[in-house]
């Protein structure tokens, strides 16, 4: 396998929108494998609600039956915030081409990403529309049906918006730990 789609994020909590993105990537362009990469800590966020080990476990459960989908613990294993460029360079040791999947809400801050100028030379960005944000034709676009935000979901956890395989456990965790955004 030479071409992958890298879908990184906090996944705090993972939800059906994330699942829809992975499903859409399965037949996207020349993608042979999808790597879902939960962060230990997002460099642009000050905290997480569910520990990385739990988010990693949930993702493995959610995508266990998906062909050519790998849940990577690379960033979680670093036990620190890992800039995307480091993850991409690590993956380029094994793969030739990387589609980097991001939400449109990240477009405004891309130029603040660590070594962004180098990163944009190494990957092809694939942008998932969000909140009506305009996407430049310079980026590939991945349309999905689900419009869900982890932040909004923490405000009001709903079982119907959580992947079936782990819904009860995720729901219980966020309810019991009162994981509302400040």
MDTraj code that builds the backbone (N, CA, C; nanometers):
import mdtraj as md
import numpy as np

residues = "UNK UNK UNK UNK UNK UNK UNK UNK UNK UNK UNK UNK UNK UNK UNK UNK UNK UNK UNK UNK UNK UNK UNK UNK UNK UNK UNK UNK UNK UNK UNK UNK UNK UNK UNK UNK UNK UNK UNK UNK UNK UNK UNK UNK UNK UNK UNK UNK UNK UNK UNK UNK UNK UNK UNK UNK UNK UNK UNK UNK UNK UNK UNK UNK UNK UNK UNK UNK UNK UNK UNK UNK UNK UNK UNK UNK UNK UNK UNK UNK UNK UNK UNK UNK UNK UNK UNK UNK UNK UNK UNK UNK UNK UNK UNK UNK UNK UNK UNK UNK UNK UNK UNK UNK UNK UNK UNK UNK UNK UNK UNK UNK UNK UNK UNK UNK UNK UNK UNK UNK UNK UNK UNK UNK UNK UNK UNK UNK UNK UNK UNK UNK UNK UNK UNK UNK UNK UNK UNK UNK UNK UNK UNK UNK UNK UNK UNK UNK UNK UNK UNK UNK UNK UNK UNK UNK UNK UNK UNK UNK UNK UNK UNK UNK UNK UNK UNK UNK UNK UNK UNK UNK UNK UNK UNK UNK UNK UNK UNK UNK UNK UNK".split()
xyz = np.array([
    [0.0838, -0.1195, 0.0000],
    [0.0000, 0.0000, 0.0000],
    [0.0874, 0.1247, 0.0000],
    [0.0471, 0.2174, -0.0824],
    [0.1284, 0.3375, -0.0942],
    [0.0539, 0.4658, -0.0615],
    [-0.0785, 0.4657, -0.0738],
    [-0.1556, 0.5886, -0.0556],
    [-0.2510, 0.5746, 0.0620],
    [-0.2409, 0.6708, 0.1545],
    [-0.3281, 0.6676, 0.2720],
    [-0.4026, 0.8001, 0.2885],
    [-0.5096, 0.7914, 0.3629],
    [-0.5785, 0.9113, 0.4108],
    [-0.5528, 0.9151, 0.5603],
    [-0.4996, 1.0252, 0.6083],
    [-0.4745, 1.0439, 0.7510],
    [-0.5855, 1.1310, 0.8073],
    [-0.6611, 1.0746, 0.8988],
    [-0.7713, 1.1453, 0.9627],
    [-0.7384, 1.1559, 1.1109],
    [-0.6832, 1.2697, 1.1489],
    [-0.6455, 1.2917, 1.2877],
    [-0.7451, 1.3805, 1.3578],
    [-0.7433, 1.3751, 1.4890],
    [-0.8324, 1.4613, 1.5653],
    [-0.8352, 1.4236, 1.7115],
    [-0.9064, 1.5030, 1.7877],
    [-0.9217, 1.4750, 1.9303],
    [-1.0199, 1.3601, 1.9522],
    [-1.1240, 1.3529, 1.8707],
    [-1.2281, 1.2510, 1.8842],
    [-1.2790, 1.2481, 2.0287],
    [-1.3161, 1.3649, 2.0772],
    [-1.3508, 1.3836, 2.2186],
    [-1.4902, 1.4439, 2.2326],
    [-1.5961, 1.3659, 2.2091],
    [-1.6012, 1.2210, 2.1853],
    [-1.6045, 1.1863, 2.0365],
    [-1.5732, 1.0587, 2.0061],
    [-1.5953, 1.0134, 1.8688],
    [-1.7455, 1.0068, 1.8445],
    [-1.7893, 1.0416, 1.7231],
    [-1.9329, 1.0435, 1.6950],
    [-1.9616, 0.9952, 1.5528],
    [-2.0900, 0.9896, 1.5191],
    [-2.1295, 0.9369, 1.3879],
    [-2.0783, 1.0238, 1.2728],
    [-2.0473, 1.1492, 1.2978],
    [-1.9871, 1.2340, 1.1950],
    [-1.8484, 1.1842, 1.1582],
    [-1.7700, 1.1440, 1.2588],
    [-1.6373, 1.0872, 1.2326],
    [-1.6516, 0.9566, 1.1539],
    [-1.7488, 0.8776, 1.1927],
    [-1.7737, 0.7509, 1.1240],
    [-1.8122, 0.7762, 0.9774],
    [-1.8933, 0.8774, 0.9531],
    [-1.9348, 0.9119, 0.8164],
    [-1.8151, 0.9563, 0.7321],
    [-1.7218, 1.0281, 0.7931],
    [-1.6013, 1.0714, 0.7210],
    [-1.5202, 0.9497, 0.6780],
    [-1.5000, 0.8555, 0.7698],
    [-1.4244, 0.7345, 0.7356],
    [-1.4957, 0.6572, 0.6243],
    [-1.6264, 0.6441, 0.6331],
    [-1.7022, 0.5741, 0.5276],
    [-1.6844, 0.6434, 0.3924],
    [-1.6849, 0.7762, 0.3920],
    [-1.6673, 0.8516, 0.2672],
    [-1.5259, 0.8349, 0.2117],
    [-1.4286, 0.8176, 0.2991],
    [-1.2892, 0.8025, 0.2556],
    [-1.2610, 0.6658, 0.1934],
    [-1.3426, 0.5672, 0.2275],
    [-1.3182, 0.4307, 0.1792],
    [-1.3094, 0.4256, 0.0265],
    [-1.3894, 0.5030, -0.0422],
    [-1.3868, 0.5038, -0.1894],
    [-1.3383, 0.6369, -0.2458],
    [-1.2581, 0.7090, -0.1706],
    [-1.2112, 0.8407, -0.2134],
    [-1.0814, 0.8293, -0.2931],
    [-1.0848, 0.8812, -0.4143],
    [-0.9657, 0.8874, -0.5008],
    [-0.8922, 0.7530, -0.5012],
    [-0.7587, 0.7592, -0.4774],
    [-0.6766, 0.6382, -0.4806],
    [-0.6366, 0.5918, -0.3403],
    [-0.7166, 0.6249, -0.2406],
    [-0.6866, 0.5868, -0.1023],
    [-0.6929, 0.4345, -0.0884],
    [-0.5843, 0.3777, -0.0372],
    [-0.5782, 0.2333, -0.0155],
    [-0.6009, 0.1970, 0.1309],
    [-0.5738, 0.2929, 0.2185],
    [-0.5857, 0.2680, 0.3616],
    [-0.6181, 0.3994, 0.4311],
    [-0.6983, 0.3906, 0.5360],
    [-0.7318, 0.5084, 0.6163],
    [-0.6684, 0.4897, 0.7530],
    [-0.5928, 0.5888, 0.7951],
    [-0.5345, 0.5851, 0.9293],
    [-0.6046, 0.6907, 1.0133],
    [-0.6728, 0.6439, 1.1165],
    [-0.7397, 0.7325, 1.2113],
    [-0.6421, 0.7528, 1.3264],
    [-0.6091, 0.8788, 1.3534],
    [-0.5032, 0.9118, 1.4486],
    [-0.5556, 1.0039, 1.5586],
    [-0.5941, 0.9466, 1.6737],
    [-0.6345, 1.0347, 1.7837],
    [-0.5127, 1.1059, 1.8426],
    [-0.5328, 1.2307, 1.8802],
    [-0.4243, 1.3061, 1.9427],
    [-0.4150, 1.2692, 2.0902],
    [-0.2970, 1.2848, 2.1464],
    [-0.2851, 1.2790, 2.2920],
    [-0.3459, 1.4078, 2.3454],
    [-0.3006, 1.5193, 2.2850],
    [-0.3557, 1.6511, 2.3162],
    [-0.3417, 1.7366, 2.1914],
    [-0.4513, 1.7924, 2.1463],
    [-0.4498, 1.8807, 2.0300],
    [-0.3649, 2.0035, 2.0632],
    [-0.2655, 2.0382, 1.9782],
    [-0.1799, 2.1539, 2.0059],
    [-0.2564, 2.2858, 2.0204],
    [-0.3801, 2.2911, 1.9694],
    [-0.4581, 2.4145, 1.9773],
    [-0.5636, 2.4115, 2.0877],
    [-0.5603, 2.3071, 2.1695],
    [-0.6566, 2.2976, 2.2798],
    [-0.5806, 2.2820, 2.4110],
    [-0.6383, 2.3342, 2.5182],
    [-0.5690, 2.3319, 2.6468],
    [-0.5974, 2.2063, 2.7287],
    [-0.7014, 2.1319, 2.6914],
    [-0.7343, 2.0123, 2.7681],
    [-0.8153, 1.9149, 2.6847],
    [-0.8298, 1.7946, 2.7397],
    [-0.9200, 1.6972, 2.6809],
    [-1.0182, 1.6559, 2.7889],
    [-1.1263, 1.5941, 2.7481],
    [-1.2309, 1.5534, 2.8416],
    [-1.2193, 1.4058, 2.8746],
    [-1.2063, 1.3220, 2.7737],
    [-1.1817, 1.1795, 2.7954],
    [-1.0329, 1.1552, 2.7729],
    [-0.9701, 1.0727, 2.8565],
    [-0.8271, 1.0465, 2.8376],
    [-0.7991, 0.9811, 2.7020],
    [-0.6798, 1.0040, 2.6513],
    [-0.6438, 0.9538, 2.5183],
    [-0.6557, 0.8020, 2.5098],
    [-0.6226, 0.7317, 2.6162],
    [-0.6311, 0.5850, 2.6143],
    [-0.7749, 0.5385, 2.5913],
    [-0.8700, 0.6093, 2.6490],
    [-1.0111, 0.5748, 2.6329],
    [-1.0603, 0.6105, 2.4923],
    [-1.0210, 0.7279, 2.4422],
    [-1.0598, 0.7669, 2.3060],
    [-1.0036, 0.6681, 2.2036],
    [-0.8800, 0.6242, 2.2263],
    [-0.8162, 0.5256, 2.1388],
    [-0.8942, 0.3934, 2.1423],
    [-0.9303, 0.3488, 2.2602],
    [-1.0079, 0.2251, 2.2772],
    [-1.1404, 0.2340, 2.2026],
    [-1.2118, 0.3452, 2.2204],
    [-1.3410, 0.3621, 2.1530],
    [-1.3254, 0.3565, 2.0018],
    [-1.2241, 0.4259, 1.9498],
    [-1.2032, 0.4267, 1.8043],
    [-1.1745, 0.2865, 1.7522],
    [-1.0959, 0.2100, 1.8275],
    [-1.0667, 0.0718, 1.7861],
    [-1.1948, -0.0112, 1.7826],
    [-1.2820, 0.0095, 1.8793],
    [-1.4100, -0.0628, 1.8810],
    [-1.4985, -0.0201, 1.7635],
    [-1.5077, 0.1089, 1.7426],
    [-1.5957, 0.1634, 1.6382],
    [-1.5558, 0.1145, 1.4994],
    [-1.4256, 0.1123, 1.4721],
    [-1.3793, 0.0803, 1.3366],
    [-1.3225, -0.0612, 1.3218],
    [-1.3451, -0.1472, 1.4204],
    [-1.2872, -0.2823, 1.4177],
    [-1.3307, -0.3647, 1.2962],
    [-1.4504, -0.3419, 1.2458],
    [-1.4998, -0.4203, 1.1321],
    [-1.4786, -0.3525, 0.9967],
    [-1.4120, -0.2394, 0.9961],
    [-1.3894, -0.1666, 0.8712],
    [-1.2624, -0.2180, 0.8042],
    [-1.2758, -0.2514, 0.6762],
    [-1.1607, -0.2993, 0.5994],
    [-1.0702, -0.1810, 0.5632],
    [-0.9397, -0.2021, 0.5735],
    [-0.8383, -0.1022, 0.5386],
    [-0.8480, 0.0259, 0.6213],
    [-0.8951, 0.0128, 0.7448],
    [-0.8964, 0.1247, 0.8392],
    [-0.8118, 0.0831, 0.9587],
    [-0.7125, 0.1649, 0.9875],
    [-0.6233, 0.1379, 1.1004],
    [-0.6363, 0.2508, 1.2020],
    [-0.6446, 0.2150, 1.3283],
    [-0.6434, 0.3143, 1.4345],
    [-0.5005, 0.3165, 1.4866],
    [-0.4343, 0.4286, 1.4722],
    [-0.2944, 0.4396, 1.5125],
    [-0.2815, 0.5037, 1.6502],
    [-0.1948, 0.4458, 1.7309],
    [-0.1676, 0.5010, 1.8641],
    [-0.0413, 0.5877, 1.8638],
    [0.0134, 0.6154, 1.7457],
    [0.1406, 0.6884, 1.7368],
    [0.1415, 0.8170, 1.8198],
    [0.0436, 0.9048, 1.8019],
    [0.0436, 1.0322, 1.8759],
    [0.0115, 1.0108, 2.0233],
    [-0.0801, 0.9210, 2.0534],
    [-0.1139, 0.8915, 2.1932],
    [0.0098, 0.8390, 2.2656],
    [0.0865, 0.7535, 2.1994],
    [0.2072, 0.6957, 2.2599],
    [0.3137, 0.8001, 2.2919],
    [0.3098, 0.9147, 2.2239],
    [0.4087, 1.0200, 2.2503],
    [0.3802, 1.0908, 2.3831],
    [0.2574, 1.0793, 2.4320],
    [0.2154, 1.1391, 2.5606],
    [0.2399, 1.2899, 2.5660],
    [0.2220, 1.3547, 2.4512],
    [0.2342, 1.5012, 2.4422],
    [0.1651, 1.5457, 2.3136],
    [0.1474, 1.6747, 2.2998],
    [0.0930, 1.7279, 2.1748],
    [0.1960, 1.7046, 2.0640],
    [0.1526, 1.6470, 1.9542],
    [0.2427, 1.6163, 1.8428],
    [0.1996, 1.6985, 1.7214],
    [0.2883, 1.7849, 1.6699],
    [0.2522, 1.8605, 1.5494],
    [0.2264, 1.7654, 1.4318],
    [0.1324, 1.8000, 1.3483],
    [0.0948, 1.7164, 1.2344],
    [0.2146, 1.6855, 1.1453],
    [0.3047, 1.7806, 1.1279],
    [0.4223, 1.7583, 1.0431],
    [0.5044, 1.6393, 1.0930],
    [0.5146, 1.6223, 1.2249],
    [0.5908, 1.5092, 1.2801],
    [0.5227, 1.3771, 1.2471],
    [0.3916, 1.3743, 1.2607],
    [0.3157, 1.2531, 1.2293],
    [0.3278, 1.2202, 1.0808],
    [0.3162, 1.3204, 0.9959],
    [0.3266, 1.3001, 0.8514],
    [0.4648, 1.2464, 0.8154],
    [0.5703, 1.3031, 0.8720],
    [0.7064, 1.2561, 0.8412],
    [0.7255, 1.1115, 0.8873],
    [0.6675, 1.0781, 1.0006],
    [0.6723, 0.9405, 1.0504],
    [0.6025, 0.8465, 0.9504],
    [0.4844, 0.8847, 0.9038],
    [0.4081, 0.8000, 0.8113],
    [0.4722, 0.7912, 0.6729],
    [0.5416, 0.8959, 0.6320],
    [0.6068, 0.8940, 0.5004],
    [0.7217, 0.7933, 0.4937],
    [0.7631, 0.7406, 0.6068],
    [0.8636, 0.6332, 0.6075],
    [0.8020, 0.5037, 0.5538],
    [0.6696, 0.4934, 0.5631],
    [0.5997, 0.3714, 0.5207],
    [0.5087, 0.3891, 0.3997],
    [0.4692, 0.5134, 0.3715],
    [0.3736, 0.5395, 0.2638],
    [0.4254, 0.6499, 0.1732],
    [0.3864, 0.6429, 0.0439],
    [0.4341, 0.7419, -0.0530],
    [0.3478, 0.8671, -0.0594],
    [0.2158, 0.8501, -0.0449],
    [0.1249, 0.9630, -0.0638],
    [0.0271, 0.9696, 0.0530],
    [0.0077, 1.0920, 0.1041],
    [-0.0837, 1.1112, 0.2166],
    [-0.1862, 1.2190, 0.1834],
    [-0.3125, 1.1801, 0.1958],
    [-0.4217, 1.2769, 0.1947],
    [-0.4455, 1.3123, 0.3408],
    [-0.4366, 1.4389, 0.3744],
    [-0.4584, 1.4827, 0.5123],
    [-0.5990, 1.5402, 0.5239],
    [-0.6822, 1.4732, 0.6009],
    [-0.8234, 1.5090, 0.6139],
    [-0.8419, 1.6047, 0.7313],
    [-0.9015, 1.7210, 0.7021],
    [-0.9273, 1.8204, 0.8067],
    [-1.0684, 1.8759, 0.7907],
    [-1.1209, 1.9284, 0.8983],
    [-1.2496, 1.9966, 0.8916],
    [-1.2287, 2.1389, 0.8430],
    [-1.3279, 2.1937, 0.7747],
    [-1.3177, 2.3306, 0.7218],
    [-1.2918, 2.4322, 0.8326],
    [-1.3305, 2.3989, 0.9561],
    [-1.3058, 2.4905, 1.0681],
    [-1.1566, 2.5081, 1.0960],
    [-1.0725, 2.4204, 1.0426],
    [-0.9271, 2.4327, 1.0597],
    [-0.8618, 2.5245, 0.9565],
    [-0.9333, 2.5586, 0.8507],
    [-0.8730, 2.6377, 0.7427],
    [-0.8190, 2.7718, 0.7906],
    [-0.8913, 2.8379, 0.8781],
    [-0.8503, 2.9712, 0.9239],
    [-0.7194, 2.9685, 1.0023],
    [-0.6870, 2.8552, 1.0638],
    [-0.5655, 2.8486, 1.1459],
    [-0.4529, 2.7677, 1.0818],
    [-0.4714, 2.7205, 0.9590],
    [-0.3687, 2.6373, 0.8949],
    [-0.2313, 2.7033, 0.8938],
    [-0.2281, 2.8320, 0.8667],
    [-0.0979, 2.9007, 0.8599],
    [-0.0282, 2.9059, 0.9959],
    [-0.0995, 2.8734, 1.1041],
    [-0.0386, 2.8707, 1.2374],
    [0.0095, 2.7303, 1.2752],
    [-0.0212, 2.6318, 1.1921],
    [0.0233, 2.4964, 1.2202],
    [0.1758, 2.4931, 1.2126],
    [0.2364, 2.4148, 1.2980],
    [0.3815, 2.4006, 1.3036],
    [0.4356, 2.3577, 1.1666],
    [0.5260, 2.4384, 1.1123],
    [0.5911, 2.4131, 0.9836],
    [0.4895, 2.3859, 0.8720],
    [0.3872, 2.4689, 0.8682],
    [0.2801, 2.4533, 0.7687],
    [0.3340, 2.4563, 0.6256],
    [0.4279, 2.5463, 0.5958],
    [0.4808, 2.5561, 0.4589],
    [0.5425, 2.4241, 0.4135],
    [0.6085, 2.3570, 0.5043],
    [0.6665, 2.2258, 0.4725],
    [0.5557, 2.1199, 0.4620],
    [0.4614, 2.1249, 0.5537],
    [0.3515, 2.0284, 0.5561],
    [0.2726, 2.0292, 0.4254],
    [0.2417, 2.1479, 0.3753],
    [0.1590, 2.1555, 0.2534],
    [0.2310, 2.1008, 0.1304],
    [0.3625, 2.0878, 0.1378],
    [0.4383, 2.0269, 0.0279],
    [0.4376, 1.8744, 0.0375],
    [0.4075, 1.8221, 0.1559],
    [0.4155, 1.6778, 0.1794],
    [0.2820, 1.6046, 0.1689],
    [0.1723, 1.6782, 0.1808],
    [0.0400, 1.6147, 0.1808],
    [-0.0531, 1.6825, 0.0807],
    [-0.1611, 1.6137, 0.0518],
    [-0.2722, 1.6725, -0.0229],
    [-0.3850, 1.6901, 0.0772],
    [-0.4270, 1.8131, 0.0989],
    [-0.5337, 1.8405, 0.1955],
    [-0.6697, 1.8017, 0.1390],
    [-0.7475, 1.7358, 0.2225],
    [-0.8860, 1.7010, 0.1915],
    [-0.9701, 1.7670, 0.3005],
    [-1.0613, 1.8529, 0.2599],
    [-1.1374, 1.9320, 0.3564],
    [-1.2832, 1.8865, 0.3618],
    [-1.3288, 1.8639, 0.4847],
    [-1.4686, 1.8270, 0.5084],
    [-1.5446, 1.9552, 0.5410],
    [-1.6494, 1.9877, 0.4648],
    [-1.7261, 2.1103, 0.4911],
    [-1.7807, 2.1129, 0.6337],
    [-1.7845, 2.2352, 0.6887],
    [-1.8367, 2.2522, 0.8244],
    [-1.8829, 2.3953, 0.8438],
    [-1.9965, 2.4103, 0.9054],
    [-2.0491, 2.5415, 0.9451],
    [-2.0565, 2.6422, 0.8304],
    [-2.0761, 2.5967, 0.7072],
    [-2.0885, 2.6875, 0.5935],
    [-1.9607, 2.7604, 0.5564],
    [-1.8468, 2.7150, 0.6076],
    [-1.7177, 2.7789, 0.5784],
    [-1.6797, 2.7519, 0.4329],
    [-1.6398, 2.8574, 0.3637],
    [-1.6019, 2.8451, 0.2231],
    [-1.4706, 2.7680, 0.2105],
    [-1.4661, 2.6780, 0.1141],
    [-1.3469, 2.5966, 0.0904],
    [-1.2862, 2.6371, -0.0433],
    [-1.1614, 2.6788, -0.0396],
    [-1.0903, 2.7200, -0.1604],
    [-1.0812, 2.6028, -0.2581],
    [-1.0877, 2.6320, -0.3888],
    [-1.0716, 2.5248, -0.4880],
    [-0.9312, 2.4639, -0.4861],
    [-0.8385, 2.5240, -0.4102],
    [-0.7035, 2.4684, -0.3966],
    [-0.7031, 2.3401, -0.3139],
    [-0.8130, 2.3141, -0.2441],
    [-0.8234, 2.1957, -0.1592],
    [-0.9217, 2.0964, -0.2197],
    [-0.8958, 1.9681, -0.1979],
    [-0.9944, 1.8664, -0.2333],
    [-1.1048, 1.8724, -0.1285],
    [-1.2228, 1.8346, -0.1672],
    [-1.3395, 1.8435, -0.0782],
    [-1.3975, 1.7034, -0.0583],
    [-1.4370, 1.6733, 0.0651],
    [-1.5010, 1.5458, 0.0966],
    [-1.6351, 1.5761, 0.1611],
    [-1.7417, 1.5535, 0.0862],
    [-1.8749, 1.5819, 0.1394],
    [-1.9277, 1.4632, 0.2187],
    [-1.9819, 1.4928, 0.3362],
    [-2.0446, 1.3901, 0.4204],
    [-2.1807, 1.4408, 0.4655],
    [-2.2684, 1.3472, 0.4980],
    [-2.4049, 1.3824, 0.5358],
    [-2.4183, 1.4329, 0.6791],
    [-2.3356, 1.3847, 0.7683],
    [-2.3503, 1.4154, 0.9110],
    [-2.2854, 1.5486, 0.9459],
    [-2.3589, 1.6324, 1.0160],
    [-2.3087, 1.7636, 1.0589],
    [-2.3105, 1.7677, 1.2116],
    [-2.2080, 1.7098, 1.2725],
    [-2.2025, 1.6995, 1.4181],
    [-2.0682, 1.7515, 1.4666],
    [-2.0687, 1.8172, 1.5794],
    [-1.9471, 1.8704, 1.6401],
    [-1.9277, 1.8057, 1.7770],
    [-1.8037, 1.7625, 1.8064],
    [-1.7751, 1.7049, 1.9385],
    [-1.8040, 1.8054, 2.0486],
    [-1.7722, 1.9325, 2.0235],
    [-1.7969, 2.0371, 2.1235],
    [-1.9461, 2.0456, 2.1545],
    [-2.0277, 2.0512, 2.0503],
    [-2.1722, 2.0586, 2.0712],
    [-2.2248, 1.9315, 2.1370],
    [-2.1691, 1.8192, 2.0997],
    [-2.2133, 1.6916, 2.1547],
    [-2.1829, 1.6818, 2.3044],
    [-2.0703, 1.7390, 2.3466],
    [-2.0398, 1.7394, 2.4908],
    [-2.1427, 1.8220, 2.5669],
    [-2.1945, 1.9268, 2.5024],
    [-2.2966, 2.0109, 2.5664],
    [-2.4232, 1.9311, 2.5954],
    [-2.4594, 1.8452, 2.5010],
    [-2.5813, 1.7659, 2.5163],
    [-2.5589, 1.6304, 2.4493],
    [-2.5073, 1.5369, 2.5251],
    [-2.4758, 1.4055, 2.4710],
    [-2.6044, 1.3331, 2.4312],
    [-2.6079, 1.2874, 2.3063],
    [-2.7236, 1.2136, 2.2555],
    [-2.6767, 1.0797, 2.1995],
    [-2.7379, 0.9740, 2.2468],
    [-2.7006, 0.8395, 2.2016],
    [-2.7070, 0.8253, 2.0503],
    [-2.8041, 0.8881, 1.9871],
    [-2.8222, 0.8736, 1.8423],
    [-2.7052, 0.9312, 1.7625],
    [-2.6250, 1.0163, 1.8246],
    [-2.5121, 1.0774, 1.7543],
    [-2.3798, 1.0079, 1.7855],
    [-2.3879, 0.8972, 1.8596],
    [-2.2685, 0.8205, 1.8943],
    [-2.2689, 0.6894, 1.8155],
    [-2.1494, 0.6425, 1.7726],
    [-2.1433, 0.5160, 1.6980],
    [-2.1997, 0.4007, 1.7817],
    [-2.2820, 0.3187, 1.7197],
    [-2.3539, 0.2125, 1.7906],
    [-2.2638, 0.1212, 1.8738],
    [-2.1464, 0.0858, 1.8200],
    [-2.0608, -0.0113, 1.8891],
    [-2.0156, 0.0350, 2.0270],
    [-2.0029, 0.1637, 2.0485],
    [-1.9543, 0.2159, 2.1768],
    [-2.0464, 0.3207, 2.2375],
    [-2.1643, 0.3381, 2.1827],
    [-2.2531, 0.4480, 2.2234],
    [-2.2814, 0.4511, 2.3731],
    [-2.3193, 0.3381, 2.4295],
    [-2.3559, 0.3348, 2.5720],
    [-2.2385, 0.3766, 2.6599],
    [-2.1211, 0.3228, 2.6306],
    [-2.0029, 0.3527, 2.7116],
    [-1.9618, 0.4996, 2.6989],
    [-1.9629, 0.5513, 2.5772],
    [-1.9266, 0.6918, 2.5557],
    [-2.0277, 0.7820, 2.6253],
    [-2.1540, 0.7541, 2.6073],
    [-2.2620, 0.8325, 2.6694],
    [-2.2438, 0.8361, 2.8211],
    [-2.2236, 0.7197, 2.8785],
    [-2.2082, 0.7083, 3.0243],
    [-2.0870, 0.7884, 3.0725],
    [-1.9746, 0.7769, 3.0006],
    [-1.8530, 0.8478, 3.0419],
    [-1.8758, 0.9992, 3.0451],
    [-1.9290, 1.0543, 2.9380],
    [-1.9461, 1.1999, 2.9299],
    [-2.0532, 1.2506, 3.0263],
    [-2.1551, 1.1704, 3.0512],
    [-2.2586, 1.2094, 3.1485],
    [-2.2017, 1.2066, 3.2908],
    [-2.1353, 1.0967, 3.3269],
    [-2.0832, 1.0804, 3.4631],
    [-1.9725, 1.1797, 3.4957],
    [-1.8960, 1.2189, 3.3949],
    [-1.7833, 1.3093, 3.4183],
    [-1.8165, 1.4545, 3.3870],
    [-1.9437, 1.4805, 3.3587],
    [-1.9906, 1.6171, 3.3334],
    [-1.8960, 1.6915, 3.2391],
    [-1.8725, 1.6344, 3.1229],
    [-1.7733, 1.6851, 3.0273],
    [-1.8275, 1.7968, 2.9397],
    [-1.8773, 1.8983, 2.9986],
    [-1.9285, 2.0115, 2.9201],
    [-1.8177, 2.1115, 2.8949],
    [-1.8214, 2.1720, 2.7779],
    [-1.7249, 2.2744, 2.7422],
    [-1.7493, 2.3981, 2.8275],
    [-1.6383, 2.4552, 2.8741],
    [-1.6526, 2.5756, 2.9566],
    [-1.6897, 2.6950, 2.8744],
])
top = md.Topology()
chain = top.add_chain()
for i, resn in enumerate(residues, 1):
    res = top.add_residue(resn, chain, resSeq=i)
    for name in ("N", "CA", "C"):
        top.add_atom(name, md.element.get_by_symbol(name[0]), res)
traj = md.Trajectory(xyz[None], top)
